[in-house]
Amino acid sequence: MYKVLASCGAGIGSNISNKNKIKEVFNELGEEVEITHESLGTAKSKAKEFDIIYTLAALQDNFEDSEGYEKVVG
């Protein structure tokens, strides 16, 4: 099972939409997924706990100094 983190600026609006899309993609691939959504600040501090982090492309660079940056998809 993949542990996925969806992150946007505030952790609310676009995260819900992203979470649903991520789940749809993993279902199509036949992979189990556990998705958590968080604000950008919280996501940065928890990045190392997840297999993949999805965020808006415009926010991806905010993770550069975070452990787990190599797992960030914008």
VOMARMI-624530 format. One record per atom (N, C-alpha, C, CB): residue in one letter; atom name; x, y, z negated. Coordinates in pm, 1 decimal. Glycine has a CB too. Layout:
<atoms>
ATOM res atom     east    north       up
ATOM   A   CA        X        Y        Z
...
</atoms>
This chain:
<atoms>
ATOM res atom     east    north       up
ATOM   M    N     84.3   -117.8      0.0
ATOM   M   CA      0.0      0.0      0.0
ATOM   M    C     88.7    124.0      0.0
ATOM   M   CB    -95.9     -0.1   -121.8
ATOM   Y    N     53.2    218.8     86.1
ATOM   Y   CA    124.7    345.6     93.8
ATOM   Y    C     64.8    444.7     -5.9
ATOM   Y   CB    119.5    403.0    237.5
ATOM   K    N    151.4    517.0    -74.6
ATOM   K   CA    107.9    627.1   -160.2
ATOM   K    C    133.1    755.7    -82.2
ATOM   K   CB    183.7    627.4   -299.8
ATOM   V    N     25.6    827.8    -51.4
ATOM   V   CA     32.9    946.7     32.8
ATOM   V    C    -14.9   1068.4    -45.5
ATOM   V   CB    -51.1    928.3    161.4
ATOM   L    N     54.9   1179.0    -27.3
ATOM   L   CA     17.3   1305.3    -89.4
ATOM   L    C    -19.4   1404.6     19.8
ATOM   L   CB    132.1   1360.7   -178.4
ATOM   A    N   -139.1   1459.7     10.8
ATOM   A   CA   -183.0   1565.8    102.1
ATOM   A    C   -171.8   1697.4     26.2
ATOM   A   CB   -330.9   1541.4    154.5
ATOM   S    N   -109.4   1796.5     88.2
ATOM   S   CA    -86.1   1922.9     19.0
ATOM   S    C   -117.2   2042.1    108.2
ATOM   S   CB     57.7   1930.7    -29.5
ATOM   C    N   -185.0   2140.5     50.2
ATOM   C   CA   -204.3   2268.9    116.9
ATOM   C    C   -176.3   2377.6     13.5
ATOM   C   CB   -350.1   2282.2    177.6
ATOM   G    N   -191.2   2501.1     50.8
ATOM   G   CA   -157.6   2611.6    -37.9
ATOM   G    C   -226.0   2606.0   -173.1
ATOM   G   CB   -191.5   2739.2     27.8
ATOM   A    N   -356.4   2589.5   -173.2
ATOM   A   CA   -432.1   2590.0   -298.3
ATOM   A    C   -470.7   2450.6   -345.5
ATOM   A   CB   -556.0   2673.0   -282.1
ATOM   G    N   -460.7   2351.9   -258.6
ATOM   G   CA   -494.1   2214.8   -297.7
ATOM   G    C   -640.6   2181.5   -287.3
ATOM   G   CB   -449.8   2190.4   -436.0
ATOM   I    N   -718.3   2263.4   -217.2
ATOM   I   CA   -862.3   2239.7   -213.2
ATOM   I    C   -912.1   2223.0    -70.0
ATOM   I   CB   -936.6   2354.2   -281.2
ATOM   G    N   -932.3   2332.3     -0.2
ATOM   G   CA  -1000.0   2335.5    128.6
ATOM   G    C   -950.6   2240.2    234.2
ATOM   G   CB   -991.7   2467.5    181.4
ATOM   S    N   -837.0   2268.4    292.6
ATOM   S   CA   -788.8   2184.4    401.6
ATOM   S    C   -743.9   2048.0    353.0
ATOM   S   CB   -675.3   2252.6    473.4
ATOM   N    N   -715.1   2033.2    224.3
ATOM   N   CA   -675.3   1902.9    172.0
ATOM   N    C   -785.3   1799.4    184.8
ATOM   N   CB   -634.4   1915.3     27.8
ATOM   I    N   -908.5   1837.7    162.9
ATOM   I   CA  -1019.2   1742.2    173.1
ATOM   I    C  -1031.1   1692.6    316.3
ATOM   I   CB  -1152.5   1806.6    126.9
ATOM   S    N  -1021.0   1783.7    410.7
ATOM   S   CA  -1025.1   1746.7    552.3
ATOM   S    C   -905.1   1659.9    587.6
ATOM   S   CB  -1028.3   1872.5    641.7
ATOM   N    N   -786.7   1698.6    542.9
ATOM   N   CA   -665.7   1620.9    569.9
ATOM   N    C   -674.3   1481.5    509.1
ATOM   N   CB   -542.9   1693.6    516.0
ATOM   K    N   -724.6   1473.6    389.0
ATOM   K   CA   -736.4   1345.4    319.6
ATOM   K    C   -823.8   1249.8    400.0
ATOM   K   CB   -794.6   1365.2    177.9
ATOM   N    N   -935.2   1299.2    451.0
ATOM   N   CA  -1024.8   1214.3    529.7
ATOM   N    C   -959.4   1169.1    659.4
ATOM   N   CB  -1154.5   1288.3    560.3
ATOM   K    N   -886.9   1257.5    725.7
ATOM   K   CA   -819.0   1222.7    850.6
ATOM   K    C   -707.2   1121.7    825.9
ATOM   K   CB   -762.4   1348.6    917.6
ATOM   I    N   -631.5   1141.7    721.1
ATOM   I   CA   -523.1   1048.5    686.9
ATOM   I    C   -580.4    909.6    661.6
ATOM   I   CB   -444.7   1098.0    562.3
ATOM   K    N   -687.9    903.5    585.0
ATOM   K   CA   -751.2    774.3    555.3
ATOM   K    C   -797.5    706.6    684.1
ATOM   K   CB   -870.7    793.1    458.9
ATOM   E    N   -855.7    783.5    773.9
ATOM   E   CA   -902.6    730.6    902.3
ATOM   E    C   -785.7    670.9    981.9
ATOM   E   CB   -972.3    842.2    984.4
ATOM   V    N   -674.8    740.5    988.6
ATOM   V   CA   -558.5    692.5   1064.1
ATOM   V    C   -503.4    563.6   1003.5
ATOM   V   CB   -448.4    800.1   1067.9
ATOM   F    N   -487.1    559.6    872.2
ATOM   F   CA   -435.4    439.1    808.0
ATOM   F    C   -531.8    322.1    825.1
ATOM   F   CB   -409.7    464.8    659.4
ATOM   N    N   -661.8    347.8    820.0
ATOM   N   CA   -760.2    241.8    843.3
ATOM   N    C   -746.5    185.6    983.6
ATOM   N   CB   -902.7    294.4    821.3
ATOM   E    N   -727.8    272.6   1083.0
ATOM   E   CA   -709.4    228.2   1221.2
ATOM   E    C   -583.6    144.0   1236.6
ATOM   E   CB   -703.1    348.1   1314.9
ATOM   L    N   -481.7    173.8   1157.0
ATOM   L   CA   -357.1     97.1   1160.8
ATOM   L    C   -365.1    -31.4   1078.7
ATOM   L   CB   -242.4    182.6   1110.5
ATOM   G    N   -474.2    -46.7   1003.6
ATOM   G   CA   -490.5   -165.2    919.6
ATOM   G    C   -403.5   -163.4    795.0
ATOM   G   CB   -459.9   -287.8    999.1
ATOM   E    N   -367.4    -45.2    751.1
ATOM   E   CA   -281.4    -29.8    633.2
ATOM   E    C   -361.3     24.7    515.5
ATOM   E   CB   -162.7     63.4    664.4
ATOM   E    N   -330.7    -26.7    396.9
ATOM   E   CA   -393.7     25.1    276.4
ATOM   E    C   -323.7    153.8    235.4
ATOM   E   CB   -389.3    -79.3    161.8
ATOM   V    N   -402.6    248.2    185.5
ATOM   V   CA   -345.8    377.1    148.0
ATOM   V    C   -416.7    432.0     24.6
ATOM   V   CB   -355.9    477.0    265.0
ATOM   E    N   -337.9    491.9    -61.2
ATOM   E   CA   -389.6    566.0   -177.2
ATOM   E    C   -351.3    711.2   -153.4
ATOM   E   CB   -331.1    510.8   -316.2
ATOM   I    N   -451.0    799.2   -143.2
ATOM   I   CA   -425.4    938.7   -108.6
ATOM   I    C   -458.3   1029.5   -226.3
ATOM   I   CB   -507.1    979.8     15.0
ATOM   T    N   -364.6   1114.9   -258.8
ATOM   T   CA   -381.2   1215.9   -362.9
ATOM   T    C   -367.9   1351.6   -295.7
ATOM   T   CB   -275.9   1198.4   -479.3
ATOM   H    N   -444.7   1449.2   -340.4
ATOM   H   CA   -426.2   1583.4   -286.0
ATOM   H    C   -393.5   1680.6   -398.2
ATOM   H   CB   -551.9   1629.5   -209.7
ATOM   E    N   -298.1   1768.2   -369.3
ATOM   E   CA   -247.5   1862.9   -468.5
ATOM   E    C   -215.7   1996.9   -402.8
ATOM   E   CB   -122.2   1806.5   -538.3
ATOM   S    N   -204.7   2098.9   -484.6
ATOM   S   CA   -158.3   2229.2   -436.7
ATOM   S    C    -10.0   2219.4   -402.7
ATOM   S   CB   -183.6   2340.8   -543.1
ATOM   L    N     40.4   2315.4   -330.4
ATOM   L   CA    179.5   2315.7   -287.4
ATOM   L    C    275.6   2308.4   -406.8
ATOM   L   CB    208.1   2440.7   -204.7
ATOM   G    N    251.7   2389.4   -507.7
ATOM   G   CA    340.8   2390.7   -624.2
ATOM   G    C    347.7   2257.2   -695.0
ATOM   G   CB    296.4   2495.7   -721.5
ATOM   T    N    233.7   2194.5   -714.8
ATOM   T   CA    230.0   2063.7   -780.1
ATOM   T    C    291.2   1957.2   -690.4
ATOM   T   CB     85.9   2025.6   -816.9
ATOM   A    N    261.2   1964.5   -561.4
ATOM   A   CA    313.0   1865.6   -466.2
ATOM   A    C    465.6   1865.4   -463.5
ATOM   A   CB    258.4   1893.4   -325.7
ATOM   K    N    525.6   1983.4   -469.2
ATOM   K   CA    672.0   1991.9   -466.8
ATOM   K    C    733.7   1918.5   -585.2
ATOM   K   CB    716.9   2138.2   -467.1
ATOM   S    N    673.1   1929.8   -699.8
ATOM   S   CA    729.7   1865.3   -818.3
ATOM   S    C    703.1   1714.7   -821.7
ATOM   S   CB    673.6   1929.5   -943.4
ATOM   K    N    605.6   1666.3   -743.0
ATOM   K   CA    571.2   1524.1   -742.2
ATOM   K    C    615.9   1451.7   -614.9
ATOM   K   CB    422.4   1508.2   -759.1
ATOM   A    N    685.4   1520.0   -525.1
ATOM   A   CA    718.7   1465.2   -392.9
ATOM   A    C    786.0   1328.4   -399.3
ATOM   A   CB    808.6   1561.1   -319.3
ATOM   K    N    876.0   1308.4   -493.9
ATOM   K   CA    950.5   1182.9   -499.7
ATOM   K    C    864.0   1063.0   -538.1
ATOM   K   CB   1063.8   1196.0   -597.5
ATOM   E    N    742.3   1086.9   -588.6
ATOM   E   CA    654.1    979.2   -631.7
ATOM   E    C    574.8    917.3   -516.5
ATOM   E   CB    558.9   1030.7   -736.5
ATOM   F    N    585.3    974.9   -396.3
ATOM   F   CA    501.4    931.8   -284.1
ATOM   F    C    584.8    880.1   -167.9
ATOM   F   CB    413.2   1046.7   -237.1
ATOM   D    N    522.4    794.7    -86.6
ATOM   D   CA    587.9    741.3     32.4
ATOM   D    C    589.1    843.7    145.3
ATOM   D   CB    518.4    613.4     78.5
ATOM   I    N    480.9    919.9    158.2
ATOM   I   CA    467.2   1018.7    264.8
ATOM   I    C    394.0   1140.5    208.3
ATOM   I   CB    390.7    959.0    388.4
ATOM   I    N    436.5   1259.6    249.5
ATOM   I   CA    368.3   1383.6    212.5
ATOM   I    C    322.8   1452.6    340.0
ATOM   I   CB    461.0   1477.2    127.9
ATOM   Y    N    193.6   1477.1    350.7
ATOM   Y   CA    137.8   1549.9    464.3
ATOM   Y    C    102.6   1690.4    418.7
ATOM   Y   CB     12.9   1477.3    522.9
ATOM   T    N    142.9   1788.9    497.2
ATOM   T   CA    110.3   1927.0    467.7
ATOM   T    C     93.9   2002.9    598.8
ATOM   T   CB    219.1   1992.1    378.7
ATOM   L    N     54.0   2125.6    589.7
ATOM   L   CA     45.5   2209.3    709.2
ATOM   L    C    186.1   2236.4    760.4
ATOM   L   CB    -29.3   2342.6    679.4
ATOM   A    N    202.9   2239.5    891.6
ATOM   A   CA    335.5   2263.1    949.2
ATOM   A    C    396.7   2392.4    896.1
ATOM   A   CB    327.1   2268.1   1102.2
ATOM   A    N    313.8   2493.0    875.1
ATOM   A   CA    362.4   2621.8    825.5
ATOM   A    C    414.5   2613.3    681.7
ATOM   A   CB    251.5   2725.2    833.6
ATOM   L    N    378.1   2509.0    609.2
ATOM   L   CA    420.4   2494.3    469.5
ATOM   L    C    532.1   2393.2    451.1
ATOM   L   CB    303.3   2454.2    384.7
ATOM   Q    N    566.1   2321.3    555.0
ATOM   Q   CA    663.6   2212.9    544.9
ATOM   Q    C    797.1   2258.7    487.0
ATOM   Q   CB    685.9   2151.5    680.7
ATOM   D    N    844.9   2374.9    526.6
ATOM   D   CA    974.7   2423.9    478.6
ATOM   D    C    976.8   2450.9    328.5
ATOM   D   CB   1011.9   2550.1    552.2
ATOM   N    N    861.4   2463.5    266.4
ATOM   N   CA    855.7   2485.1    121.6
ATOM   N    C    908.4   2365.2     43.9
ATOM   N   CB    712.9   2515.1     78.6
ATOM   F    N    916.7   2250.3    108.6
ATOM   F   CA    962.9   2128.2     42.0
ATOM   F    C   1113.1   2105.2     57.6
ATOM   F   CB    887.8   2008.8     96.6
ATOM   E    N   1182.7   2191.1    131.8
ATOM   E   CA   1324.8   2168.6    161.2
ATOM   E    C   1410.0   2145.0     38.2
ATOM   E   CB   1379.6   2285.1    236.0
ATOM   D    N   1380.8   2214.3    -69.3
ATOM   D   CA   1461.5   2200.0   -189.4
ATOM   D    C   1406.3   2094.6   -285.6
ATOM   D   CB   1471.5   2332.7   -259.8
ATOM   S    N   1306.5   2019.1   -241.1
ATOM   S   CA   1243.6   1917.4   -325.0
ATOM   S    C   1302.5   1780.2   -298.5
ATOM   S   CB   1093.3   1914.9   -301.9
ATOM   E    N   1316.3   1702.6   -404.2
ATOM   E   CA   1355.8   1563.4   -386.2
ATOM   E    C   1240.3   1493.4   -315.7
ATOM   E   CB   1390.8   1493.8   -523.8
ATOM   G    N   1267.6   1425.4   -207.3
ATOM   G   CA   1162.4   1361.5   -130.0
ATOM   G    C   1129.1   1436.2     -2.9
ATOM   G   CB   1039.7   1347.8   -213.0
ATOM   Y    N   1206.2   1541.8     29.9
ATOM   Y   CA   1177.8   1623.4    148.4
ATOM   Y    C   1176.0   1541.3    276.5
ATOM   Y   CB   1280.2   1734.1    160.9
ATOM   E    N   1258.1   1437.6    283.9
ATOM   E   CA   1266.7   1356.8    405.2
ATOM   E    C   1135.1   1284.2    435.7
ATOM   E   CB   1379.7   1255.7    392.1
ATOM   K    N   1044.1   1281.6    342.1
ATOM   K   CA    915.5   1214.4    359.8
ATOM   K    C    803.9   1310.8    398.5
ATOM   K   CB    877.8   1141.6    233.1
ATOM   V    N    835.2   1437.1    423.2
ATOM   V   CA    733.7   1539.1    449.5
ATOM   V    C    702.7   1545.2    597.7
ATOM   V   CB    780.0   1676.6    399.2
ATOM   V    N    572.6   1541.1    628.8
ATOM   V   CA    523.6   1553.3    766.7
ATOM   V    C    438.2   1677.8    773.3
ATOM   V   CB    442.4   1426.2    812.0
ATOM   G    N    475.0   1768.3    864.2
ATOM   G   CA    399.0   1893.1    878.8
ATOM   G    C    301.0   1885.6    992.9
ATOM   G   CB    492.3   2010.2    900.0
</atoms>
